[in-house]
């Protein structure tokens, strides 16, 4: 009986973890690129209309840069005092796309309530069942001497409206993204 309960608990744990949205990571290095050949990095300026991006946009960009800096420093790079002194430049792009989740009604599971005359028609239609946001962060590593991109990566996932959960998602996503950079 104890083994049976343990098995059920294990299956429930797997099902619950499967419901968590995963971060989709894509990594495209230039031929022969390795992060170990660089010593210092600097961030390129992020240009965006702040009013369009929401009230917390600048704070999220700052936190994103901090987390990216922390992860890169764990990989052995140091932040340069200025972009002119860096041998690797980092360009960040952020997109938040609002999505609407729908389902289609059908005649079998959602029949109309009938009262009165038999002159009615039934059509399937899309019904909104929820709204969510998909966040995408793109990071481009640029060699300023060659003036070319040496690596690009993107992290995409459904993001939380809760600021604390969003910070956790950023930390995890950036860690996975930096891990995908060739050493």
C-alpha positions in Angstrom: 0.0 0.0 0.0 2.8 2.4 0.8 4.5 1.7 -2.5 1.2 2.3 -4.3 0.8 5.7 -2.6 4.4 6.6 -3.4 3.8 5.7 -7.0 0.7 7.9 -7.1 2.5 10.8 -5.5 5.3 10.4 -8.1 2.9 10.5 -11.0 1.1 13.6 -9.6 4.4 15.3 -9.2 5.3 14.6 -12.8 1.9 15.8 -14.0 2.2 19.0 -12.1 5.7 19.7 -13.4 4.5 19.0 -16.9 1.9 21.8 -16.5 4.7 24.4 -15.9 5.5 26.3 -19.1 9.0 25.6 -20.3 11.4 28.2 -21.5 12.2 27.8 -25.2 15.9 28.4 -25.8 17.5 28.9 -29.1 21.3 29.4 -29.5 23.1 30.2 -32.8 26.9 30.6 -32.6 29.1 31.9 -35.4 31.5 29.2 -36.7 34.4 28.8 -34.3 33.0 31.1 -31.6 33.8 30.3 -27.9 33.1 32.6 -25.0 36.5 31.8 -23.5 38.3 34.0 -26.1 36.8 37.2 -24.6 37.6 38.9 -21.3 35.5 42.0 -20.9 31.9 42.8 -22.0 29.7 45.9 -22.1 26.1 46.4 -22.8 24.9 48.3 -25.9 22.2 50.9 -25.3 18.6 49.7 -25.2 16.5 52.1 -27.2 12.7 51.9 -26.7 9.7 54.2 -26.1 9.1 53.6 -22.4 5.5 54.7 -22.5 4.7 52.0 -25.0 6.4 49.2 -23.0 4.6 49.7 -19.7 5.5 51.3 -16.3 8.0 48.6 -15.1 9.9 48.3 -18.4 13.0 50.0 -17.3 13.1 48.1 -14.1 12.8 44.8 -16.0 15.6 45.8 -18.4 17.8 46.7 -15.5 17.2 43.4 -13.7 17.7 41.5 -17.0 21.1 43.2 -17.4 22.0 42.5 -13.8 21.2 38.8 -14.2 23.0 38.5 -17.5 26.1 40.2 -15.9 26.0 37.8 -13.0 25.8 34.8 -15.2 28.6 36.0 -17.5 30.8 36.8 -14.6 30.3 33.2 -13.4 31.6 32.1 -16.8 34.8 34.2 -16.3 34.0 37.5 -18.0 34.3 40.9 -16.4 32.2 44.0 -17.1 34.3 46.7 -18.9 34.2 50.3 -17.6 33.1 51.5 -21.0 32.0 50.0 -24.3 35.2 51.2 -25.9 37.3 49.0 -23.6 35.2 45.9 -24.1 36.1 43.1 -26.4 32.5 41.8 -26.5 29.4 43.9 -26.8 25.9 42.7 -25.7 22.7 43.8 -27.4 19.4 42.9 -25.7 16.0 42.9 -27.3 12.7 42.4 -25.4 9.3 41.7 -26.7 6.1 41.0 -24.7 3.2 39.8 -26.8 -0.3 39.7 -25.3 -2.2 36.5 -26.3 -5.8 35.5 -26.0 -6.6 31.8 -25.3 -9.8 30.6 -27.0 -11.8 27.4 -27.5 -14.3 26.6 -30.1 -17.9 25.7 -29.2 -19.4 22.7 -30.8 -22.9 21.3 -31.1 -22.2 18.1 -29.2 -20.8 19.5 -26.0 -22.3 23.0 -26.0 -25.8 22.7 -27.3 -28.0 25.8 -27.2 -30.8 25.9 -24.6 -34.1 25.5 -26.4 -37.3 27.2 -25.5 -40.1 27.9 -27.9 -40.1 27.7 -31.7 -37.9 25.2 -33.5 -36.5 27.8 -35.9 -33.0 28.2 -34.7 -29.5 27.6 -36.0 -26.4 26.6 -34.2 -22.9 27.8 -35.3 -19.5 27.0 -33.8 -17.7 30.1 -32.6 -14.5 31.0 -30.8 -15.0 31.8 -27.1 -12.3 33.6 -25.0 -11.2 31.6 -22.0 -8.2 33.5 -20.9 -5.4 36.0 -21.5 -1.7 35.7 -21.1 1.7 37.2 -22.1 4.5 35.6 -23.9 7.9 37.2 -23.3 10.9 36.9 -25.6 14.4 38.1 -24.8 17.0 38.1 -27.6 20.7 38.5 -26.8 23.3 39.2 -29.4 27.0 39.1 -28.7 29.0 41.3 -31.0 32.7 41.4 -31.6 33.5 45.1 -31.9 36.9 44.6 -33.6 35.3 42.5 -36.4 32.0 44.4 -36.1 30.0 41.2 -36.5 27.6 39.2 -34.4 29.4 36.1 -33.0 26.4 34.6 -31.1 22.7 35.1 -30.8 20.3 33.5 -28.5 16.6 33.8 -27.6 14.6 32.7 -24.6 10.8 32.6 -24.9 8.1 31.6 -22.4 4.7 32.5 -20.9 5.4 35.1 -18.3 3.7 35.8 -15.0 2.0 39.1 -14.1 3.3 38.6 -10.5 6.6 40.6 -10.2 8.2 38.1 -7.9 7.5 35.2 -10.2 8.5 37.2 -13.2 11.9 37.8 -11.6 12.3 34.1 -10.9 11.4 33.4 -14.5 14.0 35.9 -15.7 16.7 34.4 -13.5 16.0 30.9 -14.7 15.6 31.9 -18.4 18.9 33.9 -18.5 20.7 31.1 -16.7 19.5 28.6 -19.4 20.4 31.1 -22.2 23.9 31.8 -20.9 24.5 28.0 -20.4 23.8 27.5 -24.1 26.7 29.8 -25.1 29.7 27.7 -26.3 32.5 27.8 -23.7 
